[in-house]
Amino acid sequence: MMNEIVVFALSSSVELTKEICSLLQIPQGKISVYHFADGEILVEPEETVRGRNVYIIQSTNAPVTERLMEVLVCCDACKRASAKEINVVIPYFGYARQDRKAKPRQPITAKLVADLIQAAGANRCITVDLHASQIQGFFNIPIDDLTAIPMLGQYIKSLNFNKDDIVVVSPDHGGTVRARNLAFQLDAPIAIIDKRRPRPNVVEAQNVIGDVKDKICIVVDDICDTAGSLVAGCELLKQHGAREVLAAITHGVFSRTALEIIHESCISQIIVTNTIELTSEKAAKTNKIKQLSVAYMLAKTIEAIQYHTPVSHVYDLFNK
């Protein structure tokens, strides 16, 4: 059945797609992505997709709107070329933080993006650690929201910390479920940083709920953007007596001077996945980053979809 599929990489996930195709033992689909001088985008498959299951792999990170438009144009091209099924794999789902009206007259852009993907012709969406799980309800097509927590937990276990010394920390009240899932895997207690956000990208940490004194704190979150929130929370943990602070993050957005801030902070190591590819230029800014690959998880998900087996089995390797 694997010869019935074609996997295309768009501009933001080229290396990740190469790794996925290598694991699936299939050739990568040939496709051209053109950005014209006036800003228009053309995406053109260079091989037949008629009657085949297409997988389009693209994280919609910066420049977010260009990445999203590539996905939409590619979906339309495949639909008009008679693809049997179009599966959109968006490891990092841009606009996910605009999932509700936080104040009057704000858009719910995550819902708009879901509508656009469906209108373009997608039959399924696969993503990793949506910022808000209810975004799954914005889709009227099947959506698989995978999680990197088992993979992050497996790596933390490999560091061989004393189990009694670890505390998993949620950076806010909204991330408690994510922290509890990692804590369950590590058999560790949790703590919560109490903070408020007076305006976008500005966070004031207030207090710590839980015992972190003389502990190794693992701060777990889905996104690290400007790193202001993360670093402020980690500094607060140190003020409350934490022995060491690590961070486990699914999506390393690292906007503005985030990596410089992390390098100068008290964080000893930040573990991220490659849902957003880390350029060599960014990687050179700090030696504190350990990047894990989601390629195996995505490859096994594609296999499960093709062979009609449970997607949940993709976590079996990480839970051993």
C-alpha positions as CSV (number, residue, x, y, z in Angstrom):
1,M,0.0,0.0,0.0
2,M,2.9,2.4,0.5
3,N,3.4,2.6,-3.3
4,E,0.0,4.3,-3.4
5,I,1.2,7.3,-1.5
6,V,3.3,10.4,-2.4
7,V,4.9,12.6,0.3
8,F,5.6,16.2,-0.6
9,A,7.8,18.7,1.3
10,L,7.0,22.3,1.1
11,S,9.5,25.0,2.0
12,S,9.5,24.9,5.9
13,S,9.8,21.1,6.4
14,V,12.3,19.9,3.8
15,E,14.7,18.1,6.2
16,L,11.9,16.6,8.3
17,T,10.2,15.2,5.1
18,K,13.5,13.6,4.0
19,E,13.8,11.8,7.3
20,I,10.1,10.7,7.2
21,C,10.5,9.3,3.6
22,S,13.7,7.5,4.7
23,L,11.8,5.8,7.5
24,L,8.9,4.9,5.2
25,Q,11.5,3.6,2.6
26,I,9.8,5.6,-0.2
27,P,11.2,8.3,-2.5
28,Q,10.2,11.9,-1.7
29,G,7.7,13.4,-4.0
30,K,8.9,15.8,-6.6
31,I,7.3,19.3,-6.3
32,S,8.2,22.9,-7.1
33,V,7.4,25.9,-5.0
34,Y,7.7,29.3,-6.6
35,H,7.5,32.7,-4.9
36,F,7.1,35.4,-7.6
37,A,8.4,38.9,-7.4
38,D,4.9,40.3,-6.7
39,G,4.4,37.9,-3.7
40,E,2.2,35.3,-5.5
41,I,2.9,31.6,-4.8
42,L,2.7,28.7,-7.2
43,V,3.0,25.1,-6.1
44,E,3.3,22.5,-8.8
45,P,3.7,18.7,-8.3
46,E,6.2,17.3,-10.8
47,E,4.8,13.8,-10.7
48,T,1.4,12.2,-11.1
49,V,-0.9,12.2,-8.0
50,R,-4.0,10.7,-9.8
51,G,-5.6,8.1,-7.6
52,R,-2.9,8.4,-5.0
53,N,-3.0,9.4,-1.3
54,V,-1.0,12.6,-1.0
55,Y,0.8,13.8,2.2
56,I,1.7,17.4,2.3
57,I,4.2,18.2,5.0
58,Q,4.6,21.8,6.1
59,S,4.9,23.6,9.4
60,T,3.2,27.0,9.3
61,N,5.9,28.9,11.2
62,A,7.4,32.3,10.2
63,P,6.6,33.7,7.7
64,V,3.3,32.1,8.8
65,T,0.9,33.4,6.1
66,E,3.3,32.4,3.3
67,R,3.7,28.9,4.7
68,L,-0.1,28.6,5.1
69,M,-0.7,29.8,1.5
70,E,1.8,27.2,0.2
71,V,-0.3,24.5,1.9
72,L,-3.6,25.8,0.4
73,V,-2.2,26.2,-3.1
74,C,-0.7,22.7,-2.9
75,C,-4.0,21.2,-1.8
76,D,-5.8,22.9,-4.7
77,A,-3.2,21.6,-7.2
78,C,-3.5,18.1,-5.9
79,K,-7.3,18.2,-5.9
80,R,-7.4,19.4,-9.5
81,A,-4.9,16.7,-10.4
82,S,-7.4,14.0,-9.2
83,A,-5.6,12.9,-6.0
84,K,-7.5,10.2,-4.2
85,E,-7.0,11.7,-0.7
86,I,-5.1,14.8,0.5
87,N,-3.6,14.6,4.0
88,V,-2.1,17.8,5.3
89,V,0.7,17.2,7.9
90,I,1.2,20.5,9.9
91,P,3.6,19.6,12.7
92,Y,3.4,23.2,14.0
93,F,0.0,24.7,13.4
94,G,0.3,28.5,13.1
95,Y,-2.4,30.8,14.3
96,A,-3.3,28.2,17.0
97,R,-3.0,30.8,19.7
98,Q,-5.9,32.8,18.2
99,D,-8.4,30.1,19.2
100,R,-11.0,32.3,21.0
101,K,-12.2,35.8,21.4
102,A,-10.2,37.1,24.4
103,K,-11.8,40.5,24.1
104,P,-14.4,42.2,21.9
105,R,-14.0,42.4,18.1
106,Q,-11.1,39.8,18.0
107,P,-11.1,37.1,15.3
108,I,-10.9,33.4,15.9
109,T,-8.2,32.9,13.3
110,A,-7.5,29.2,14.2
111,K,-11.1,28.5,13.0
112,L,-10.6,30.5,9.8
113,V,-7.4,28.5,9.1
114,A,-9.3,25.2,9.6
115,D,-12.0,26.4,7.2
116,L,-9.4,27.4,4.6
117,I,-7.6,24.0,4.7
118,Q,-10.9,22.2,4.2
119,A,-12.0,24.5,1.4
120,A,-8.7,23.9,-0.3
121,G,-9.5,20.2,-0.5
122,A,-7.8,18.5,2.4
123,N,-9.4,15.3,3.6
124,R,-7.4,14.9,6.8
125,C,-5.1,17.0,9.0
126,I,-2.2,15.7,11.2
127,T,-0.6,18.0,13.7
128,V,1.5,17.9,16.9
129,D,0.6,19.4,20.2
130,L,-2.0,21.9,19.2
131,H,-1.9,25.0,21.5
132,A,-5.5,24.4,22.4
133,S,-6.9,20.9,21.9
134,Q,-10.4,22.2,21.2
135,I,-9.1,23.4,17.8
136,Q,-9.8,19.8,16.7
137,G,-13.4,20.8,16.8
138,F,-12.9,23.5,14.3
139,F,-12.4,20.8,11.6
140,N,-15.1,18.8,9.9
141,I,-12.6,16.3,8.6
142,P,-10.5,13.8,10.6
143,I,-7.7,15.4,12.6
144,D,-4.9,13.6,14.5
145,D,-3.4,15.8,17.2
146,L,-0.3,13.9,18.1
147,T,1.7,14.7,21.2
148,A,5.5,14.9,21.7
149,I,5.2,14.3,25.5
150,P,6.1,10.6,25.4
151,M,9.2,11.4,23.3
152,L,10.2,14.2,25.6
153,G,9.7,12.0,28.6
154,Q,11.8,9.2,27.2
155,Y,14.7,11.6,26.6
156,I,14.4,13.0,30.2
157,K,14.5,9.5,31.5
158,S,17.8,8.9,29.6
159,L,19.4,11.7,31.6
160,N,19.2,9.4,34.6
161,F,18.1,11.9,37.2
162,N,17.1,10.6,40.6
163,K,13.4,10.2,40.3
164,D,12.8,11.7,43.8
165,D,14.6,14.9,42.7
166,I,12.4,15.7,39.7
167,V,9.4,18.1,39.7
168,V,7.5,18.7,36.5
169,V,6.4,22.4,36.3
170,S,3.5,23.9,34.3
171,P,4.4,27.5,33.3
172,D,0.7,28.5,33.8
173,H,-2.6,27.1,34.9
174,G,-3.6,26.3,31.3
175,G,-0.7,23.9,30.9
176,T,-1.5,21.7,33.9
177,V,-2.8,18.8,31.9
178,R,0.3,18.7,29.7
179,A,2.5,18.8,32.9
180,R,0.5,16.1,34.5
181,N,0.9,13.8,31.5
182,L,4.7,14.2,31.6
183,A,4.7,13.8,35.3
184,F,2.8,10.6,35.0
185,Q,5.4,9.3,32.6
186,L,8.3,10.3,34.9
187,D,6.4,9.3,38.1
188,A,7.0,12.8,39.5
189,P,5.0,15.4,41.2
190,I,4.0,18.7,39.6
191,A,4.1,22.4,40.4
192,I,2.5,25.4,38.7
193,I,3.8,28.9,38.1
194,D,1.1,31.5,38.8
195,K,1.5,34.3,36.3
196,R,-0.4,37.0,34.5
197,R,-0.1,38.3,30.9
198,P,-0.8,42.1,30.9
199,R,-0.2,42.3,27.1
200,P,1.0,40.0,24.2
201,N,4.5,38.7,24.7
202,V,4.8,40.3,28.1
203,V,4.4,38.0,31.2
204,E,4.7,38.7,34.9
205,A,5.4,35.6,37.0
206,Q,3.8,35.9,40.4
207,N,4.2,32.8,42.5
208,V,4.9,29.0,42.5
209,I,2.3,26.5,43.6
210,G,4.1,23.3,44.8
211,D,7.4,22.4,46.4
212,V,10.5,23.0,44.1
213,K,13.1,23.6,46.8
214,D,16.3,21.6,46.0
215,K,14.6,20.0,43.1
216,I,15.4,19.5,39.4
217,C,12.5,21.3,37.7
218,I,11.3,20.3,34.2
219,V,9.3,23.2,32.8
220,V,7.0,21.7,30.0
221,D,5.2,23.8,27.4
222,D,4.0,23.5,23.9
223,I,5.5,26.7,22.5
224,C,8.6,28.9,23.2
225,D,8.2,32.1,21.2
226,T,10.1,35.1,22.5
227,A,11.2,33.1,25.6
228,G,10.2,36.0,28.0
229,S,7.5,33.9,29.7
230,L,9.7,30.8,29.9
231,V,12.8,32.6,31.3
232,A,10.7,34.6,33.8
233,G,9.1,31.5,35.1
234,C,12.5,29.7,35.4
235,E,14.0,32.6,37.3
236,L,11.1,32.4,39.7
237,L,11.8,28.7,40.3
238,K,15.4,29.5,41.1
239,Q,14.3,32.1,43.5
240,H,12.1,29.5,45.2
241,G,15.2,27.2,45.7
242,A,15.2,25.0,42.6
243,R,18.6,23.2,42.2
244,E,18.4,23.0,38.4
245,V,15.9,24.1,35.7
246,L,15.4,22.4,32.3
247,A,12.7,23.1,29.7
248,A,10.9,20.6,27.5
249,I,9.2,22.4,24.6
250,T,7.4,20.9,21.6
251,H,7.6,23.9,19.2
252,G,10.7,26.1,19.3
253,V,9.5,29.2,17.5
254,F,12.4,31.3,19.0
255,S,11.3,34.8,17.7
256,R,13.4,38.0,18.1
257,T,16.2,37.5,20.6
258,A,14.8,34.4,22.3
259,L,17.9,32.3,21.9
260,E,20.2,35.0,23.3
261,I,17.8,35.3,26.3
262,I,17.8,31.6,26.9
263,H,21.6,31.4,26.6
264,E,22.0,34.1,29.4
265,S,19.3,32.5,31.6
266,C,19.4,30.0,34.4
267,I,18.0,27.3,32.1
268,S,20.6,24.5,31.9
269,Q,19.1,22.8,28.9
270,I,16.1,23.3,26.6
271,I,14.7,20.2,24.8
272,V,12.7,20.9,21.7
273,T,11.5,18.9,18.7
274,N,12.0,19.6,15.0
275,T,8.4,20.5,14.2
276,I,10.1,23.8,13.4
277,E,13.5,23.3,11.8
278,L,16.3,24.9,13.7
279,T,18.6,26.7,11.3
280,S,22.4,26.6,11.7
281,E,22.3,30.3,12.3
282,K,19.9,30.0,15.3
283,A,21.7,26.9,16.6
284,A,24.9,28.8,16.8
285,K,23.4,31.3,19.3
286,T,23.4,28.9,22.2
287,N,24.7,25.4,23.3
288,K,21.7,24.8,25.6
289,I,19.4,23.3,22.9
290,K,18.8,19.6,22.4
291,Q,16.6,18.9,19.4
292,L,14.6,15.6,19.1
293,S,13.0,14.5,15.8
294,V,9.3,13.8,15.4
295,A,10.0,12.0,12.1
296,Y,9.5,8.5,13.5
297,M,6.2,9.5,15.1
298,L,4.9,11.1,11.8
299,A,6.1,8.2,9.7
300,K,4.3,5.7,11.9
301,T,1.2,7.9,11.8
302,I,1.3,7.8,8.0
303,E,1.7,4.0,8.1
304,A,-1.2,3.7,10.5
305,I,-3.5,5.8,8.2
306,Q,-2.5,3.7,5.2
307,Y,-2.9,0.4,6.9
308,H,-6.0,1.4,8.9
309,T,-4.4,0.6,12.2
310,P,-4.7,2.7,15.5
311,V,-2.7,5.9,15.4
312,S,-2.2,5.6,19.2
313,H,0.3,2.8,18.6
314,V,2.9,5.4,17.4
315,Y,3.6,6.0,21.1
316,D,4.5,2.4,21.9
317,L,8.2,2.9,21.4
318,F,8.4,5.9,23.7
319,N,6.4,4.3,26.5
320,K,8.8,1.4,27.1
